[in-house]
């Protein structure tokens, strides 16, 4: 492993948090690619394309030998679980060519409103029932995934939250299965991005042409 591909996460709790994120990604896609990026505040962001045309990110305290790298989720999961007290993690072979699409900016988002997490969990359960009823071997129908299940509005504008985002939030474990009444998710926007922040991570959906997230 070259020094510029070294990942260091000294804290075991932070390693476990990232491992849980990576293992969730593997449940959605056993060939998932994780993109690790050093943020402006010095923290480490782990990104994955969830398969819903929605990006998910988890932020942990750690160091990266380079600004940005992509790796296989399976290798990263093993390395995280096997890491010793030094916290040095081998991300394996470069998978930079396996990452398609741009990442959203770190800052500049406008906060629209906060939504009870229980509302999104309930909508996701209803959506899952519909997906089982109307889905196929290829998964839920696109018409269901693209349906706006919630509209969030504020003086700064309004945005629809598609089922894709609700599915991604729950599939990645970003909200508790039985959230308390005061558990919220925060909805933010840019002209080109919808962002939803939950307790354990965030999801991002490209606004406008959804296929742009994969380019």
JOCOR-V19335 format. One record per residue. N is the residue number from 1. RES is the residue in one small letter. NEAR is the number of other ideal C-beta (glycine too) atoms within 12 Angstrom. Layout:
n=N res=RES near=NEAR
n=N res=RES near=NEAR
//
This chain:
n=1 res=x near=20
n=2 res=x near=14
n=3 res=x near=13
n=4 res=x near=17
n=5 res=x near=28
n=6 res=x near=26
n=7 res=x near=41
n=8 res=x near=31
n=9 res=x near=36
n=10 res=x near=20
n=11 res=x near=20
n=12 res=x near=21
n=13 res=x near=15
n=14 res=x near=27
n=15 res=x near=34
n=16 res=x near=20
n=17 res=x near=28
n=18 res=x near=43
n=19 res=x near=31
n=20 res=x near=25
n=21 res=x near=39
n=22 res=x near=45
n=23 res=x near=29
n=24 res=x near=31
n=25 res=x near=39
n=26 res=x near=28
n=27 res=x near=21
n=28 res=x near=27
n=29 res=x near=25
n=30 res=x near=15
n=31 res=x near=17
n=32 res=x near=34
n=33 res=x near=37
n=34 res=x near=46
n=35 res=x near=39
n=36 res=x near=48
n=37 res=x near=35
n=38 res=x near=26
n=39 res=x near=25
n=40 res=x near=13
n=41 res=x near=12
n=42 res=x near=15
n=43 res=x near=24
n=44 res=x near=40
n=45 res=x near=35
n=46 res=x near=48
n=47 res=x near=41
n=48 res=x near=48
n=49 res=x near=36
n=50 res=x near=42
n=51 res=x near=29
n=52 res=x near=38
n=53 res=x near=32
n=54 res=x near=42
n=55 res=x near=43
n=56 res=x near=47
n=57 res=x near=39
n=58 res=x near=42
n=59 res=x near=29
n=60 res=x near=37
n=61 res=x near=25
n=62 res=x near=34
n=63 res=x near=26
n=64 res=x near=31
n=65 res=x near=22
n=66 res=x near=23
n=67 res=x near=18
n=68 res=x near=27
n=69 res=x near=36
n=70 res=x near=32
n=71 res=x near=40
n=72 res=x near=32
n=73 res=x near=39
n=74 res=x near=26
n=75 res=x near=28
n=76 res=x near=38
n=77 res=x near=33
n=78 res=x near=20
n=79 res=x near=32
n=80 res=x near=38
n=81 res=x near=19
n=82 res=x near=16
n=83 res=x near=28
n=84 res=x near=16
n=85 res=x near=11
n=86 res=x near=17
n=87 res=x near=27
n=88 res=x near=24
n=89 res=x near=40
n=90 res=x near=28
n=91 res=x near=42
n=92 res=x near=28
n=93 res=x near=20
n=94 res=x near=23
n=95 res=x near=26
n=96 res=x near=21
n=97 res=x near=13
n=98 res=x near=22
n=99 res=x near=28
n=100 res=x near=20
n=101 res=x near=26
n=102 res=x near=20
n=103 res=x near=29
n=104 res=x near=32
n=105 res=x near=18
n=106 res=x near=23
n=107 res=x near=13
n=108 res=x near=14
n=109 res=x near=26
n=110 res=x near=22
n=111 res=x near=23
n=112 res=x near=28
n=113 res=x near=26
n=114 res=x near=20
n=115 res=x near=34
n=116 res=x near=23
n=117 res=x near=33
n=118 res=x near=22
n=119 res=x near=27
n=120 res=x near=39
n=121 res=x near=31
n=122 res=x near=22
n=123 res=x near=31
n=124 res=x near=38
n=125 res=x near=22
n=126 res=x near=22
n=127 res=x near=37
n=128 res=x near=24
n=129 res=x near=16
n=130 res=x near=22
n=131 res=x near=27
n=132 res=x near=15
n=133 res=x near=13
n=134 res=x near=18
n=135 res=x near=19
n=136 res=x near=12
n=137 res=x near=6
n=138 res=x near=11
n=139 res=x near=22
n=140 res=x near=29
n=141 res=x near=20
n=142 res=x near=20
n=143 res=x near=16
n=144 res=x near=29
n=145 res=x near=32
n=146 res=x near=22
n=147 res=x near=25
n=148 res=x near=22
n=149 res=x near=29
n=150 res=x near=31
n=151 res=x near=19
n=152 res=x near=32
n=153 res=x near=16
n=154 res=x near=18
n=155 res=x near=9
n=156 res=x near=17
n=157 res=x near=21
n=158 res=x near=18
n=159 res=x near=31
n=160 res=x near=23
n=161 res=x near=39
n=162 res=x near=36
n=163 res=x near=36
n=164 res=x near=42
n=165 res=x near=49
n=166 res=x near=45
n=167 res=x near=41
n=168 res=x near=42
n=169 res=x near=49
n=170 res=x near=40
n=171 res=x near=37
n=172 res=x near=42
n=173 res=x near=28
n=174 res=x near=40
n=175 res=x near=38
n=176 res=x near=21
n=177 res=x near=19
n=178 res=x near=13
n=179 res=x near=25
n=180 res=x near=14
n=181 res=x near=11
n=182 res=x near=12
n=183 res=x near=23
n=184 res=x near=25
n=185 res=x near=41
n=186 res=x near=30
n=187 res=x near=41
n=188 res=x near=34
n=189 res=x near=32
n=190 res=x near=25
n=191 res=x near=16
n=192 res=x near=21
n=193 res=x near=34
n=194 res=x near=43
n=195 res=x near=39
n=196 res=x near=45
n=197 res=x near=32
n=198 res=x near=35
n=199 res=x near=22
n=200 res=x near=28
n=201 res=x near=37
n=202 res=x near=38
n=203 res=x near=44
n=204 res=x near=43
n=205 res=x near=43
n=206 res=x near=31
n=207 res=x near=26
n=208 res=x near=15
n=209 res=x near=13
n=210 res=x near=25
n=211 res=x near=13
n=212 res=x near=19
n=213 res=x near=33
n=214 res=x near=18
n=215 res=x near=13
//
